[in-house]
Amino acid sequence: MATKQLNPFTRAILMAKHAWAVFRAKNTPRHVKLILGIGLLYIISPWDIIPEWLPVIGVLDDFALAALLISWAGGFETDGEDSK
């Protein structure tokens, strides 16, 4: 059975929604929720390891962390009702 390929933007949105569903699922372990929450706080925080005023790498570290967390959360299952 052939499946339709999604464009990268749509795929990223779906992965972010899944990460949110993993965060909200009741069966997700606390350490996973803690890591996702701390990662989100780091991304939105004004304090960074690499400051944003550096031309490319300042923003790249936030995007890399977001991609890593979303990809990592993709390995966890949700209980079905939260994944809508």
Buried (B, 14 or more C-beta within 10 A) or exposed (E): EEEEEEEEEEEBEEBBEBBBBBBBBEEBEEEBBEBBEEBBEBBEEEEBEEEEEEEEEBBEBBEEBBEEBBEBBBEBEBEEEBBE
